[in-house]
Amino acid sequence: MNPLHYIQDFYFPRLCSACENTLTTYEKHICISCHLHLPKFKTEYFEDEFLARKFWGKINVKNTYSFLQFTKNGPVQHILHQLKYRNKPELAEYLGEWYGNDLKTKDFDKEIDLILGVPLHPEKKKRRGYNQADCFAKGLSIKLNVPREEDILIRTAFTETQTNKSRFKRFQNMEGVFEVPNPEAVRGKRIALVDDVLTTGATLEVAGAVLLASGCSELSILTIAAAL
């Protein structure tokens, strides 16, 4: 370990993105305690029927997977807040690599051909500096060894926040905002569509429908977290 790291940690202590306790020199983003105790979806094949049910009768989704269970004011909410408002793209990538390792043990890498993050509008991405869904997708891509692309699915309209909207209002807010400029890029591909959090599923439903209409052969949904 570089001695400078010890000095940096002494004067500028790094905090766990889940519990805000001080990280040791050998810990990265998430402390060991949170590594062991963060609430995960632990059903067989990492799929919970509750998540899949959000898309039943709406779009054809093969797999619906989420890494962590979201609870209000819990550690997972704190992680998501860090991703959105504290300039932590490397945290999203770290979570993607962590979850990618888990998914690879179930051979999920053999079920998909392409990983796509739900895009932000360019103006919103410029303000934030990065797209946390793309960063999470990058980590997944590294561990699953499956290609990731950023410009196949694009966002063509700036939308107001989805927070505190009903499912119907969220769907209305997202209608018509996604586009696949070159359908050949997705035709016949088994695609994993990635986002940070699954709540009502409206955003993922609209984006997924565009991919399926453009010729995607199979669609899976992956998120960092999901609310029960």
Backbone bond lengths (Angstrom), bond angles and torsions (degrees), N, CA, C in turn:
res aa  C-N    CA-C-N  psi(-1)  N-CA   C-N-CA  omega(-1)  CA-C   N-CA-C  phi
1 M - - - 1.461 - - 1.517 109.19 -
2 N 1.296 117.75 132.15 1.453 122.78 178.15 1.533 109.70 -62.26
3 P 1.378 117.80 125.32 1.474 120.38 -179.28 1.525 113.30 -55.53
4 L 1.343 116.79 -28.05 1.466 119.72 179.08 1.524 111.96 -60.69
5 H 1.349 115.75 -29.87 1.456 119.31 -179.87 1.523 110.99 -65.36
6 Y 1.339 116.95 -37.84 1.460 120.22 177.54 1.529 110.59 -63.34
7 I 1.336 115.97 -41.64 1.459 120.86 -179.84 1.528 110.32 -65.46
8 Q 1.348 116.15 -44.20 1.467 120.22 179.07 1.523 110.96 -61.54
9 D 1.339 116.57 -43.36 1.465 119.78 -179.12 1.525 111.73 -66.22
10 F 1.351 116.76 -28.94 1.461 120.19 179.26 1.527 110.45 -71.51
11 Y 1.325 116.88 -46.20 1.461 120.70 -175.81 1.532 113.20 -87.32
12 F 1.313 116.35 -29.96 1.467 121.19 -178.86 1.531 108.47 -130.45
13 P 1.327 116.98 73.72 1.475 119.88 -175.30 1.525 112.53 -60.22
14 R 1.300 115.22 135.43 1.459 121.72 176.76 1.525 108.46 -87.61
15 L 1.325 116.71 143.20 1.458 121.19 -176.75 1.518 110.97 -112.64
16 C 1.314 116.19 146.71 1.464 121.67 175.09 1.517 109.18 -63.06
17 S 1.317 117.12 133.19 1.464 121.77 -177.78 1.518 112.99 -73.46
18 A 1.333 117.34 -7.61 1.458 120.58 178.42 1.525 112.43 -102.37
19 C 1.362 117.10 -46.70 1.468 120.50 -173.86 1.523 113.87 -114.66
20 E 1.326 117.41 -10.78 1.463 124.56 179.85 1.522 114.03 69.38
21 N 1.318 118.07 13.82 1.457 119.66 170.01 1.521 108.93 -73.75
22 T 1.335 116.32 156.67 1.455 120.71 -178.26 1.526 110.43 -68.73
23 L 1.326 115.94 132.56 1.465 120.89 177.39 1.524 110.15 -80.55
24 T 1.323 115.79 146.84 1.448 119.69 171.73 1.526 108.81 -78.40
25 T 1.325 116.33 169.81 1.461 120.88 -178.65 1.516 111.76 -57.95
26 Y 1.325 117.12 -32.51 1.466 120.67 -174.99 1.529 113.43 -92.42
27 E 1.321 117.90 -2.94 1.466 120.81 178.49 1.521 109.97 -94.41
28 K 1.330 115.80 149.52 1.461 121.32 -176.10 1.530 109.87 -132.33
29 H 1.308 117.06 113.30 1.467 124.83 174.57 1.529 113.79 71.12
30 I 1.332 117.40 -49.95 1.466 122.28 -176.90 1.526 108.55 -123.39
31 C 1.323 117.36 130.48 1.467 119.97 -179.51 1.533 110.85 -71.77
32 I 1.328 115.45 163.72 1.470 120.64 -177.46 1.524 111.09 -60.56
33 S 1.329 116.80 -40.40 1.463 120.06 -179.64 1.530 111.20 -60.32
34 C 1.334 116.77 -45.04 1.461 119.57 178.71 1.524 111.45 -69.45
35 H 1.322 117.59 -33.83 1.459 120.63 174.01 1.524 110.35 -54.53
36 L 1.303 115.59 -39.40 1.462 120.16 -176.11 1.527 112.75 -82.92
37 H 1.342 116.69 -26.69 1.456 118.49 -169.28 1.524 116.10 -118.59
38 L 1.337 118.90 -2.47 1.460 118.37 175.46 1.526 109.89 -59.40
39 P 1.342 118.20 137.11 1.471 120.39 -177.59 1.531 111.51 -72.55
40 K 1.336 116.15 118.42 1.460 121.63 179.70 1.523 110.19 -110.82
41 F 1.336 115.48 158.28 1.456 120.59 166.60 1.520 106.88 -78.54
42 K 1.314 116.66 115.87 1.463 120.14 -171.90 1.524 113.54 -117.91
43 T 1.325 117.24 20.61 1.455 119.09 177.53 1.523 109.84 -73.08
44 E 1.313 117.13 165.64 1.449 121.63 -178.43 1.535 109.85 -56.43
45 Y 1.310 115.55 135.57 1.468 123.32 -177.59 1.527 112.10 60.20
46 F 1.345 116.63 20.20 1.451 122.33 174.25 1.530 112.94 61.99
47 E 1.282 116.66 19.96 1.463 119.28 -177.95 1.512 110.40 -113.34
48 D 1.291 116.97 133.14 1.451 122.51 175.83 1.519 107.76 -112.08
49 E 1.322 115.50 130.45 1.467 119.42 -176.39 1.527 111.18 -58.53
50 F 1.322 116.07 -29.77 1.465 119.66 178.99 1.526 110.77 -58.70
51 L 1.327 116.90 -40.12 1.461 120.60 179.80 1.516 110.65 -69.34
52 A 1.332 117.10 -46.07 1.465 120.92 -179.34 1.521 111.23 -59.41
53 R 1.325 115.47 -34.96 1.461 120.83 -176.38 1.525 112.87 -62.34
54 K 1.329 117.27 -24.85 1.463 120.74 -179.33 1.530 112.42 -62.09
55 F 1.343 116.36 -22.06 1.465 119.91 -176.23 1.531 112.91 -111.46
56 W 1.330 117.28 -3.40 1.462 119.70 -179.77 1.529 110.02 -59.54
57 G 1.329 116.14 133.12 1.450 121.62 177.71 1.516 114.21 75.22
58 K 1.343 116.81 4.08 1.467 120.61 -178.83 1.520 110.69 -114.70
59 I 1.328 116.98 -61.76 1.464 121.13 173.76 1.521 108.45 -137.14
60 N 1.306 115.94 159.03 1.456 121.30 -177.41 1.528 109.70 -86.31
61 V 1.316 116.70 104.66 1.460 122.64 -179.82 1.523 108.84 -114.50
62 K 1.326 116.39 126.48 1.457 120.03 -179.53 1.522 112.11 -74.15
63 N 1.334 116.81 -50.64 1.460 121.96 -178.93 1.524 109.65 -130.61
64 T 1.324 116.27 141.50 1.459 121.10 174.12 1.524 107.23 -127.45
65 Y 1.316 116.63 106.28 1.460 122.24 -174.72 1.526 110.45 -120.26
66 S 1.322 115.53 142.94 1.459 120.43 172.59 1.523 108.58 -138.74
67 F 1.316 115.28 144.06 1.453 121.59 -174.39 1.524 112.08 -78.38
68 L 1.345 117.26 -52.32 1.459 122.27 -171.29 1.524 111.57 -122.65
69 Q 1.334 115.29 152.51 1.459 121.17 177.85 1.527 109.66 -93.37
70 F 1.325 114.64 122.55 1.461 121.65 -179.98 1.521 110.55 -83.81
71 T 1.326 116.38 131.15 1.465 121.68 169.13 1.523 107.78 -133.18
72 K 1.319 116.63 144.35 1.456 121.00 -178.04 1.519 110.64 -61.24
73 N 1.333 115.10 131.23 1.468 123.79 179.71 1.527 113.74 67.17
74 G 1.339 116.85 12.62 1.453 120.62 178.93 1.519 111.59 -92.12
75 P 1.326 117.25 179.26 1.465 121.04 -177.25 1.525 113.80 -63.86
76 V 1.326 117.32 -31.47 1.467 119.68 -179.81 1.519 110.05 -70.40
77 Q 1.325 117.33 -38.47 1.466 119.43 174.65 1.528 110.14 -61.11
78 H 1.306 116.49 -37.84 1.467 119.72 179.17 1.534 110.61 -64.73
79 I 1.319 117.04 -40.60 1.468 120.85 177.73 1.528 110.04 -61.06
80 L 1.338 116.66 -46.44 1.468 120.43 -179.34 1.526 111.31 -63.18
81 H 1.315 116.27 -36.92 1.469 120.13 177.52 1.526 110.42 -64.44
82 Q 1.339 116.47 -40.89 1.461 120.65 176.98 1.531 110.61 -60.30
83 L 1.317 116.54 -40.62 1.462 120.86 -178.63 1.522 111.82 -65.27
84 K 1.321 116.65 -40.71 1.468 120.20 -173.58 1.522 113.08 -83.01
85 Y 1.330 116.41 -34.80 1.462 118.32 -167.64 1.527 115.22 -122.93
86 R 1.334 118.32 -4.20 1.464 119.91 -175.49 1.527 113.11 -118.67
87 N 1.331 116.91 18.85 1.471 120.88 174.81 1.525 111.79 55.51
88 K 1.339 116.36 61.97 1.462 121.36 -176.58 1.535 112.12 -123.81
89 P 1.337 119.22 57.55 1.466 118.97 178.88 1.520 112.69 -61.19
90 E 1.344 116.32 -33.94 1.463 120.01 -178.81 1.532 111.27 -67.50
91 L 1.330 117.99 -26.35 1.464 121.46 176.12 1.523 110.48 -67.99
92 A 1.335 116.62 -42.89 1.470 120.22 178.29 1.527 110.90 -62.01
93 E 1.335 116.67 -41.78 1.466 120.20 178.68 1.532 110.56 -64.53
94 Y 1.323 115.78 -40.82 1.470 121.03 178.24 1.529 110.93 -60.02
95 L 1.340 116.91 -44.69 1.467 120.93 178.07 1.528 110.92 -63.49
96 G 1.343 116.44 -37.81 1.458 120.12 178.10 1.526 111.63 -63.21
97 E 1.324 117.02 -41.40 1.462 120.16 178.55 1.529 110.70 -66.67
98 W 1.315 115.96 -41.19 1.467 121.00 178.72 1.530 110.40 -60.34
99 Y 1.330 115.85 -49.57 1.465 119.69 -179.09 1.528 110.93 -70.00
100 G 1.337 116.51 -35.57 1.462 119.58 177.64 1.514 112.34 -58.71
101 N 1.328 116.90 -38.99 1.467 120.23 176.11 1.519 110.94 -61.00
102 D 1.338 116.37 -42.53 1.465 120.31 178.70 1.526 111.24 -63.10
103 L 1.326 116.13 -46.00 1.463 120.23 -177.44 1.527 112.22 -66.66
104 K 1.318 115.93 -32.89 1.464 118.78 -178.90 1.517 111.79 -65.77
105 T 1.324 117.87 -30.44 1.475 120.19 178.36 1.525 111.26 -65.23
106 K 1.336 117.46 -18.57 1.469 122.58 178.00 1.525 111.39 -104.98
107 D 1.351 116.21 13.94 1.478 121.96 176.72 1.518 113.24 61.37
108 F 1.340 117.01 28.18 1.463 118.60 178.31 1.525 111.41 -64.91
109 D 1.341 116.77 -25.53 1.464 120.28 179.08 1.521 112.21 -61.66
110 K 1.324 116.65 -23.00 1.463 120.91 179.67 1.532 112.22 -85.38
111 E 1.335 117.26 -4.76 1.467 121.25 -176.32 1.527 113.59 -102.72
112 I 1.334 117.29 -4.76 1.468 119.57 -176.96 1.529 110.80 -134.27
113 D 1.330 115.53 153.89 1.469 122.10 179.40 1.526 112.38 -111.40
114 L 1.329 116.94 -18.85 1.461 119.93 -171.52 1.530 109.40 -155.85
115 I 1.331 115.78 141.58 1.464 121.96 177.50 1.529 108.94 -116.22
116 L 1.337 116.17 129.07 1.467 121.60 179.81 1.520 109.71 -129.31
117 G 1.319 116.82 130.64 1.456 120.51 171.56 1.510 110.27 -83.63
118 V 1.332 116.91 145.00 1.468 120.11 172.97 1.526 107.45 -62.44
119 P 1.326 118.13 122.04 1.473 119.84 -173.20 1.521 113.66 -75.81
120 L 1.321 114.56 151.13 1.456 121.61 167.69 1.525 108.64 -91.78
121 H 1.318 116.67 156.56 1.457 119.08 169.92 1.528 107.91 -65.53
122 P 1.343 118.31 141.95 1.473 120.62 -178.36 1.523 114.29 -50.63
123 E 1.331 117.23 -36.21 1.466 120.01 -179.64 1.528 111.29 -66.67
124 K 1.343 115.61 -42.00 1.465 119.56 179.54 1.528 110.33 -69.68
125 K 1.329 116.98 -38.09 1.462 120.01 177.66 1.526 110.69 -64.16
126 K 1.325 116.04 -37.93 1.463 120.32 178.63 1.521 110.56 -63.28
127 R 1.323 116.71 -40.97 1.462 120.52 179.95 1.528 111.07 -65.44
128 R 1.356 116.29 -44.62 1.462 120.39 -176.30 1.520 111.57 -80.50
129 G 1.330 116.28 -30.91 1.459 120.64 -179.55 1.509 113.97 96.22
130 Y 1.306 117.57 -12.33 1.466 121.89 -179.69 1.525 108.65 -167.70
131 N 1.327 115.43 167.61 1.460 122.49 175.52 1.525 107.46 -111.91
132 Q 1.320 118.10 112.48 1.465 120.78 -175.67 1.524 112.33 -62.00
133 A 1.337 117.82 -30.00 1.465 120.00 177.54 1.527 110.59 -66.82
134 D 1.339 117.14 -40.01 1.465 120.64 176.53 1.524 111.81 -65.40
135 C 1.337 116.08 -38.48 1.465 119.41 179.76 1.532 110.57 -66.97
136 F 1.317 116.82 -41.74 1.468 120.84 175.09 1.526 109.88 -61.68
137 A 1.334 116.41 -43.33 1.471 121.34 178.16 1.522 111.32 -61.01
138 K 1.332 117.02 -36.81 1.461 120.92 179.01 1.524 110.85 -62.24
139 G 1.336 116.73 -44.77 1.461 120.24 177.27 1.514 112.42 -62.09
140 L 1.337 116.51 -42.20 1.461 120.48 176.45 1.529 110.80 -60.26
141 S 1.332 115.24 -44.63 1.462 120.76 -178.44 1.528 111.56 -60.11
142 I 1.324 116.66 -41.07 1.464 121.13 -179.31 1.519 110.64 -61.63
143 K 1.311 117.22 -47.62 1.469 120.15 -175.13 1.528 113.21 -79.81
144 L 1.339 117.14 -32.87 1.462 120.13 -179.80 1.525 111.80 -85.89
145 N 1.337 115.73 -14.15 1.471 121.17 -177.36 1.530 110.94 57.18
146 V 1.323 114.64 45.39 1.466 123.40 178.18 1.529 107.13 -121.80
147 P 1.332 119.10 135.08 1.470 120.78 -177.27 1.525 113.10 -58.97
148 R 1.330 114.89 146.46 1.461 122.74 175.10 1.527 108.17 -124.63
149 E 1.330 116.20 138.53 1.461 120.89 177.47 1.526 109.34 -128.15
150 E 1.337 116.63 150.00 1.459 120.96 -178.74 1.526 113.62 -107.19
151 D 1.324 118.65 -21.81 1.465 120.11 -169.79 1.526 114.15 -114.49
152 I 1.318 117.50 11.65 1.473 120.16 178.50 1.522 110.58 -77.12
153 L 1.328 116.32 -45.43 1.462 122.53 175.24 1.523 106.73 -104.17
154 I 1.333 116.79 123.95 1.460 119.73 -177.71 1.521 110.70 -122.44
155 R 1.330 114.30 159.39 1.458 121.39 178.11 1.521 107.80 -106.49
156 T 1.305 116.56 123.34 1.470 120.26 -172.54 1.520 113.66 -102.24
157 A 1.342 117.45 -7.50 1.470 119.54 -178.46 1.516 109.87 -138.00
158 F 1.308 114.99 144.08 1.462 121.35 176.31 1.523 108.04 -83.70
159 T 1.340 116.66 126.68 1.467 120.29 -177.88 1.520 110.16 -117.26
160 E 1.327 115.22 151.13 1.465 119.70 175.72 1.517 109.42 -72.87
161 T 1.328 116.35 164.38 1.457 121.33 -176.63 1.525 111.76 -58.53
162 Q 1.348 114.92 148.42 1.462 121.15 178.69 1.525 112.45 -86.40
163 T 1.322 117.10 -11.84 1.463 121.34 -175.57 1.522 110.77 -56.87
164 N 1.343 115.07 135.16 1.476 124.00 176.41 1.528 113.86 69.63
165 K 1.335 117.84 11.57 1.464 120.34 175.29 1.527 110.07 -93.59
166 S 1.343 116.33 149.53 1.461 120.36 172.98 1.520 109.15 -70.82
167 R 1.340 116.16 168.32 1.463 118.53 -179.83 1.525 110.90 -60.82
168 F 1.336 116.46 -42.14 1.462 119.67 -179.43 1.521 110.72 -62.91
169 K 1.340 117.24 -43.96 1.468 121.08 179.46 1.528 110.80 -65.43
170 R 1.335 116.80 -36.58 1.471 120.02 177.34 1.523 110.33 -64.00
171 F 1.329 115.61 -42.77 1.468 119.52 179.81 1.525 110.22 -63.32
172 Q 1.336 116.40 -44.77 1.468 120.17 177.73 1.528 111.12 -59.96
173 N 1.314 116.03 -40.60 1.462 121.93 -178.05 1.534 111.97 -63.66
174 M 1.356 116.44 -29.63 1.468 121.16 -174.94 1.523 113.29 -99.03
175 E 1.320 117.44 -10.06 1.464 120.55 -174.21 1.525 111.52 -59.53
176 G 1.320 115.68 126.22 1.452 121.52 174.29 1.519 116.05 77.75
177 V 1.344 118.22 13.74 1.471 118.73 -174.86 1.531 112.87 -96.08
178 F 1.343 118.48 -9.36 1.462 121.20 -179.25 1.527 111.05 -110.31
179 E 1.332 114.92 152.40 1.458 120.34 -177.96 1.531 109.27 -152.14
180 V 1.331 115.73 146.27 1.467 122.00 171.03 1.524 107.04 -112.30
181 P 1.340 118.27 98.83 1.473 120.66 -175.32 1.520 113.52 -61.29
182 N 1.337 116.94 -32.64 1.462 121.36 -178.76 1.525 109.69 -124.49
183 P 1.341 118.29 88.75 1.467 121.20 -177.09 1.527 114.11 -56.28
184 E 1.334 117.88 -26.37 1.467 119.96 179.13 1.523 111.62 -60.40
185 A 1.317 117.16 -24.80 1.463 121.05 -178.54 1.526 112.45 -69.87
186 V 1.351 117.08 -19.97 1.468 119.65 -179.87 1.525 112.87 -117.05
187 R 1.331 116.74 -9.81 1.460 119.68 -175.04 1.533 111.52 -59.80
188 G 1.325 115.82 124.94 1.459 121.46 178.36 1.518 114.73 76.72
189 K 1.328 118.07 3.14 1.471 121.69 -177.06 1.533 111.32 -90.81
190 R 1.319 114.54 144.78 1.470 121.97 171.86 1.532 105.93 -92.49
191 I 1.322 116.12 111.07 1.459 120.92 -168.50 1.526 111.50 -111.61
192 A 1.336 115.37 135.89 1.461 121.93 169.46 1.524 107.48 -100.31
193 L 1.314 116.57 115.98 1.460 122.79 178.75 1.526 108.23 -95.51
194 V 1.327 116.58 125.92 1.464 122.29 -168.32 1.532 111.13 -116.58
195 D 1.339 115.65 137.84 1.466 120.49 174.09 1.529 108.62 -143.12
196 D 1.333 115.85 173.72 1.460 117.77 -178.27 1.526 112.14 -79.36
197 V 1.340 117.75 -46.68 1.464 119.31 -176.13 1.530 110.78 -139.63
198 L 1.304 115.42 141.70 1.468 122.35 176.30 1.522 107.86 -106.71
199 T 1.337 115.90 116.56 1.466 120.39 175.40 1.527 108.03 -114.33
200 T 1.327 117.87 -90.59 1.467 119.49 176.99 1.529 111.55 -79.87
201 G 1.330 117.12 -24.07 1.466 120.61 -177.54 1.519 114.07 88.83
202 A 1.339 117.96 4.02 1.465 120.80 -174.65 1.532 111.87 -63.16
203 T 1.318 117.63 -46.07 1.462 120.45 -178.86 1.522 110.92 -62.51
204 L 1.324 116.45 -47.35 1.464 120.97 -179.45 1.523 110.98 -65.72
205 E 1.331 117.19 -34.66 1.466 120.69 177.91 1.526 111.16 -62.72
206 V 1.333 116.52 -46.87 1.461 120.08 -178.53 1.528 110.79 -66.82
207 A 1.336 117.28 -45.47 1.464 120.59 179.58 1.521 111.14 -65.10
208 G 1.326 116.65 -41.30 1.465 120.59 179.10 1.511 112.53 -64.83
209 A 1.337 116.89 -37.93 1.464 120.55 179.20 1.524 110.84 -62.87
210 V 1.328 116.73 -37.38 1.470 120.96 178.47 1.530 110.18 -65.24
211 L 1.328 117.13 -42.34 1.466 120.67 178.61 1.529 111.07 -63.64
212 L 1.330 117.05 -44.21 1.466 120.62 -179.84 1.529 110.59 -65.41
213 A 1.319 117.19 -40.09 1.464 120.72 178.86 1.523 111.67 -66.84
214 S 1.334 116.34 -23.39 1.469 121.00 -179.77 1.514 112.91 -88.03
215 G 1.355 117.17 -1.61 1.459 119.92 174.54 1.505 115.93 112.84
216 C 1.318 118.50 3.91 1.469 121.74 174.51 1.531 108.89 -57.19
217 S 1.348 116.88 130.40 1.469 119.47 -174.72 1.520 113.03 -81.79
218 E 1.339 117.61 -34.33 1.462 122.23 177.36 1.525 108.72 -144.93
219 L 1.329 115.35 142.21 1.455 120.59 -178.33 1.526 109.63 -122.53
220 S 1.331 116.23 128.65 1.459 122.31 170.83 1.520 108.43 -118.54
221 I 1.322 116.17 152.12 1.468 122.78 179.82 1.527 108.03 -115.06
222 L 1.326 116.34 130.22 1.462 122.13 175.12 1.515 109.14 -129.39
223 T 1.319 117.76 133.62 1.469 120.94 176.27 1.526 110.14 -136.24
224 I 1.324 114.19 156.70 1.463 119.10 175.62 1.516 109.79 -64.83
225 A 1.331 115.86 -43.10 1.459 120.06 -175.87 1.512 110.65 -145.10
226 A 1.324 115.04 163.04 1.459 121.04 176.77 1.514 108.61 -146.86
227 A 1.324 115.01 145.44 1.458 121.30 178.14 1.512 109.55 -91.81
228 L 1.313 116.37 135.30 1.463 120.35 176.92 1.520 110.57 -82.97
